Amino acid sequence: MTPADVPLGMKLKTFAGWNQTPADWQRFLAIEPEGCFVGRLDGEDAGTVTTIAFEKRFGWVGMVLVLPEKRRHGLGTALLYQGIGYLKSIGVETVRLDATPMGKLVYDRIGFRDEYHLERRQGRGQRIESHGCLAATSRDADDIIAFDAPRFGANRSPVLTRLLAENPASSLIHRTADGRLDGYIIARPGSNAFQVGPWLAESPDVAEELFKSVLNLLADKPIFFDVPLPNPHGVALAERYGFAVQRPFIRMYLGMNRHPGDPRQIYSTSGPEKG
C-alpha cells in the first residue's frame, strides 16, 4: 500500500461504516510503510490490511476490508494471512487484533485466542466543569510514553508522538501535586465522530477529570470510545455520562501473549485497528 491507495482505503471503510479518516490511513503508512497491503482480485484493487509492530513484543492487524462485490472469494482471509506473515517475518512474537463477533469466527479457526472483551460507547460532548488537567505539549511526550508503556504492554512512541502532534488541542495530561504524570487522554476527529483514546489513568478520579475535560472541549459533538471490560471504572464512567453501547469487540491474540499490559488502567484504547 502507498499514499496513492488512501482513496481506496476510504472507499472501503465507508462501505463498512467505520470511523477512519485519510489521516488515519496516512498514519498507518508512516508508521509501518512495509506492513500495509492492497489485495487484488480479477485485476482490481479490492481490499486492504494494515499492521503496526510494537517493538518485537506484539503487532496489530487491522483494516481488513474488502469491496462488497468481491467478498466470499477468500481475499479477506488472504489479506489477514499477509498481515500475520509480515509481522512474523520481522520477528514479532504475538499478533493481536480487535475482532467483531462475526470476525471472531474466522480468527478462531486459525488459532487466535480470546484475551478480553471491549465495548464501543457512543455519546456526545457536554459542557461540564473539570479540574487539574493540562494541555499536553511536546515536552510531555517522554513522560506520556513512559507512563503508557507498562500499561499498554510495549513502547508505542511512534503512534503516541504522531497522535500528540496531530491533535494538540485535544490532548490532555494530569499530574500529581509533585509533578508526576498520572494520566493522559487524546481525542482525534473521525468520519462519524471524535474518537477518544488512548485514555489511561492511575485512578478512577484522574480518569474522570481527564474525561470531563475532553467532554467540555468537544461539547455537543459526537464521540466514540472503546472501553476494555476488565476496567469496571471505565464502564461506570461511560454509564455516568450517558454513553450507550454501540457494539462489542473481542481482543484476541495469536502466540504467547507474554506482554498483556494492564487493561485495568486503560479507559479507552487507540481503536480496533491499532490497539
ChimeraX attribute file (.defattr): number of C-alpha atoms within 10 A of each C-alpha:
attribute: neighborCount
match mode: 1-to-1
recipient: residues
	/A:1	20
	/A:2	14
	/A:3	14
	/A:4	8
	/A:5	15
	/A:6	18
	/A:7	12
	/A:8	18
	/A:9	25
	/A:10	19
	/A:11	14
	/A:12	21
	/A:13	21
	/A:14	14
	/A:15	12
	/A:16	13
	/A:17	11
	/A:18	14
	/A:19	18
	/A:20	21
	/A:21	18
	/A:22	14
	/A:23	14
	/A:24	19
	/A:25	21
	/A:26	15
	/A:27	15
	/A:28	22
	/A:29	21
	/A:30	16
	/A:31	16
	/A:32	14
	/A:33	17
	/A:34	15
	/A:35	22
	/A:36	25
	/A:37	23
	/A:38	20
	/A:39	20
	/A:40	15
	/A:41	14
	/A:42	7
	/A:43	7
	/A:44	9
	/A:45	15
	/A:46	22
	/A:47	25
	/A:48	27
	/A:49	26
	/A:50	28
	/A:51	31
	/A:52	28
	/A:53	25
	/A:54	20
	/A:55	14
	/A:56	14
	/A:57	19
	/A:58	26
	/A:59	27
	/A:60	23
	/A:61	28
	/A:62	24
	/A:63	24
	/A:64	23
	/A:65	24
	/A:66	29
	/A:67	18
	/A:68	12
	/A:69	8
	/A:70	17
	/A:71	14
	/A:72	10
	/A:73	11
	/A:74	11
	/A:75	21
	/A:76	21
	/A:77	15
	/A:78	15
	/A:79	25
	/A:80	22
	/A:81	15
	/A:82	21
	/A:83	26
	/A:84	23
	/A:85	14
	/A:86	20
	/A:87	23
	/A:88	17
	/A:89	9
	/A:90	11
	/A:91	14
	/A:92	20
	/A:93	19
	/A:94	22
	/A:95	25
	/A:96	25
	/A:97	25
	/A:98	26
	/A:99	22
	/A:100	15
	/A:101	12
	/A:102	9
	/A:103	12
	/A:104	19
	/A:105	12
	/A:106	14
	/A:107	19
	/A:108	13
	/A:109	9
	/A:110	11
	/A:111	12
	/A:112	19
	/A:113	18
	/A:114	18
	/A:115	14
	/A:116	15
	/A:117	16
	/A:118	24
	/A:119	19
	/A:120	21
	/A:121	21
	/A:122	20
	/A:123	20
	/A:124	18
	/A:125	22
	/A:126	18
	/A:127	14
	/A:128	12
	/A:129	10
	/A:130	15
	/A:131	12
	/A:132	13
	/A:133	20
	/A:134	14
	/A:135	15
	/A:136	22
	/A:137	14
	/A:138	11
	/A:139	8
	/A:140	14
	/A:141	16
	/A:142	13
	/A:143	15
	/A:144	23
	/A:145	19
	/A:146	15
	/A:147	20
	/A:148	27
	/A:149	15
	/A:150	14
	/A:151	20
	/A:152	22
	/A:153	18
	/A:154	21
	/A:155	18
	/A:156	17
	/A:157	18
	/A:158	15
	/A:159	18
	/A:160	19
	/A:161	15
	/A:162	13
	/A:163	21
	/A:164	23
	/A:165	14
	/A:166	13
	/A:167	15
	/A:168	16
	/A:169	16
	/A:170	20
	/A:171	26
	/A:172	24
	/A:173	26
	/A:174	23
	/A:175	15
	/A:176	11
	/A:177	8
	/A:178	6
	/A:179	8
	/A:180	11
	/A:181	18
	/A:182	19
	/A:183	26
	/A:184	28
	/A:185	27
	/A:186	26
	/A:187	27
	/A:188	22
	/A:189	18
	/A:190	19
	/A:191	15
	/A:192	14
	/A:193	18
	/A:194	20
	/A:195	24
	/A:196	26
	/A:197	24
	/A:198	25
	/A:199	27
	/A:200	29
	/A:201	25
	/A:202	16
	/A:203	13
	/A:204	18
	/A:205	11
	/A:206	22
	/A:207	24
	/A:208	19
	/A:209	20
	/A:210	27
	/A:211	25
	/A:212	22
	/A:213	27
	/A:214	26
	/A:215	25
	/A:216	17
	/A:217	17
	/A:218	18
	/A:219	15
	/A:220	13
	/A:221	14
	/A:222	18
	/A:223	24
	/A:224	25
	/A:225	28
	/A:226	31
	/A:227	30
	/A:228	26
	/A:229	18
	/A:230	17
	/A:231	18
	/A:232	15
	/A:233	21
	/A:234	24
	/A:235	21
	/A:236	12
	/A:237	18
	/A:238	23
	/A:239	13
	/A:240	9
	/A:241	15
	/A:242	13
	/A:243	20
	/A:244	14
	/A:245	17
	/A:246	13
	/A:247	13
	/A:248	17
	/A:249	22
	/A:250	22
	/A:251	20
	/A:252	21
	/A:253	23
	/A:254	19
	/A:255	14
	/A:256	12
	/A:257	18
	/A:258	11
	/A:259	15
	/A:260	16
	/A:261	16
	/A:262	15
	/A:263	19
	/A:264	18
	/A:265	24
	/A:266	28
	/A:267	30
	/A:268	28
	/A:269	23
	/A:270	21
	/A:271	20
	/A:272	20
	/A:273	22
	/A:274	21
	/A:275	20
